[in-house]
Amino acid sequence: MIEIPFNEIDQRRLSMVGGQITIKSNGALVFQFKNKEQFNMFHALKPLQNGGKVHAGN
């Protein structure tokens, strides 16, 4: 699993790529990805976020 720290703005991108929020044993919340492909897709969406074009699906 790949883990990164996050902020609330990134939650929309996380849901779009199929990642999840995990609580670590120390209480820290992190985004977690099943594989490197999900992680790469998450980062590829960042430029779209700044243009307001990222929308989570229902």
N, C-alpha and C positions, 0 to 999 in steps of 0.2 A: 504494500500500500504506500501511496505517496501522500504526505501530509504537509499543509502549509497553514500559517496563521491567516486570519481573514478579517474583513470589516463588513458591515451590513450591505454596502453597495455591491459587493461581490456575490452576495447570495443568489441573485438572479442568474448570473453566469453559471454558478455552481449547479443550479437546478437544470439549466439547459443542457449541460454535458453529462448529467447523471451522477454527479458526485454527492457526497453527504457531509453533514456536520457531525463531528465526533467529539465527545468529552473525554479528554485524557485523564489518566489516574491522578494528575496534579490539579485537575479541575479546569485546565485550559481548553477552550473550544478551538478546534481546527477543522479546516476543510480536508476531506479525505477522498482520494481518487483510487479506483480499482487498478488503473494502469497508466502508463506514460501517455497514451493516446488521449485519454480524458483530460489529463493535466495540460497537454499541448493545446487541445481545443479550448479549454478554459482561458488560457493566455491569448489565444488567437482572437477571442471575443472582446478583449479589453479595448482595442481601438474603436470598436463599434459603440461601446458603452459611453465613451466620451462624446459621441455624436448623438446620443439619446436614441439609438436605433435598436437597442437590445430590449426584448420583451419576453418575459417568461410565458411559456405555453400553459394552457389550462389542463 
